[in-house]
């Protein structure tokens, strides 16, 4: 992976591999290494990207830390034109608040629209993942089933299909079929 270049990219890729496998500690470490290396090379964009991913990796496992990581992400985003990371940071806040915010479904709807309007529809997978966690925590089975259905539709072409697996896992549901994620 060093061929991905310096500025932390190779560490970020490792984090992006560990995160969906629920290897949170490894993902966080990789993202922190990426952030440190990006800072050393004065790569503000990469540093900010990895900071948002640190917040994502902590959103489910340590919401209090995620709040701190999101605060740093907001500082790093100031003055940068990183629309995708701004929206993803808002989605991370949504994931962090899953189960506890009664207005979460309204926030999710607004974030879906923001992602679509920004030409970043891939971010809706993260929104649906946050909604799946929210509905699983709240025990709203019909809403959970509808959310997983939307997530299956969003990943039907095979890209990021593991998001559906993660949603099932978070909800304590068996997979409807053998996972195709590798």
ABEGO torsion letter per residue (X at the ends): XAAAEBGGAAAAAAAAAAAAAGBAAAAAAAAAAAAAAAAAAGBAAAAAAAAAAAAAAAAAABAAAAAAAAAAAAAAABGBBBAAAAAAAAAAAAAAABGABAAAAAAAAAAAAAAAAAGBAAAAAAAAAAAAAAAAAAGBAAAAAAAAAAAAAAAAAGBGAAAAAAAAAAAGBBBABBBABX
